[in-house]
């Protein structure tokens, strides 16, 4: 990793007090809690963005090729999987 750089975040008094109370209750520093919160937020948003990009790519492929499986076909497949069967995914078709 590179050099750590400080970032300033302005918090209103109420939120700052809540953060202090939570840090004290968890025997952690407010800095530690903020780092964890930001880390979790960034990881969640990266996953959300990856899903969004995958969805856009899938939509482009569908528009180009028209291949798909119907809701009924997928639902039946998922029901078989849930029942413990080793079922193959439905074939895509036009």
Helices and strands as residue ranges (DSSP letters): H 13-25, H 30-65, H 71-82
